[in-house]
Amino acid sequence: MSTTLIEVRAARAADASAVATTHDEAWRSAYQGIIPGAELEKLINRRGPTWWDSAIRKGSRISVLCFGDKIAGYANYGRNRARSLQFEGEIYELYLRPEFQGLGFGRRLFTAARRDLAQSGLKSMVIWALSDNEPATEFYRALGGRMVARSSERFGPKSLDKVAFAWSN
């Protein structure tokens, strides 16, 4: 019988390529049919290994969930960027490779990011999701998030609705 270690840790520069691959796979899975194809390709392509390497080296808060020696997911988080919302922290992104979804890893990554924010003094937090991304909105509701705001974002010719979910400690 073999044992596989599952851990959440801070991303390292050496993880940049694997995080880029995770981003690519997760975004294709989540947004195909929601974000127009050409716009989705642009968003994915601008976040290659060089972009992730730079973000990690600059000290962006990026945690990775490792399943053995494979990066299964990542979360990127920090201070809330929406001044109109009275929440201190924000999870900017939380994504898993498709084959690791539905196994409790997203909850584990979310909990680690939320704990890291709280330990930094950011006790309340928000996360945005496209309204049409039902797996994400259901996931955040299941984690106890309450919908606190609506907005929209343009992706080329298409405007998509998004919702903010919030948690307070």
Summary of the structure (lengths in Angstrom):
residues: 169
radius of gyration: 15.6
end to end distance: 40.5
largest distance: 52.8
contacts: 503
relative contact order: 0.17
helix: 38%
strand: 34%
